[in-house]
Amino acid sequence: MSDISYSAKLRDLSKDYYQNHIRLDEYRSSRKLIIDKIDEEFNGRKIEAAAFDPAAGDIDDTSDDSSVFMKTIAFFKNSDVDE
């Protein structure tokens, strides 16, 4: 799916929430599903339910070696080689 489709889905979802068509918990769960799909497609990383701590609001990165790999790629991708 393209980034434009994900953007449209998020936009429609937020519009539904702000027009009171859906509740806050429905909005948050739907938004999480869309954002997880974006992360999986564009970063190649699938979020496991056990690694997510909703109370802390963060993801445990210690269990995923691909995270270090993706951070390394992002670091080198964003730096100029000519310098």
JOPETA-V985762 format. One line per field, one symbol per residue. ss: DSSP state (a for helix, b for strand, c for the rest). psi: psi as a letter, one per 40 degrees, with the letter a starting at -180 (. if undefined). burial: + if it has 16 or more other C-alpha atoms within 10 Angstrom, else -. A space follows every 50 residues. Layout:
# JOPETA-V985762
ss: ???
psi: ???
burial: ???
This chain:
# JOPETA-V985762
ss: ccaaaaaaaaaaaaaaaacccccaaaaaaaaaaaaaaaaaaaacccccaa abbccccbbcaaacaaaaaaaaaaaaacccccc
psi: iidddddddddddddddeefdiidddddddddddddddddddefhhhidd ehhdddfihhedehdddddddddddddeihde.
burial: ---------+--++--+---------+---+--+-+++------+----- ---------------------------------
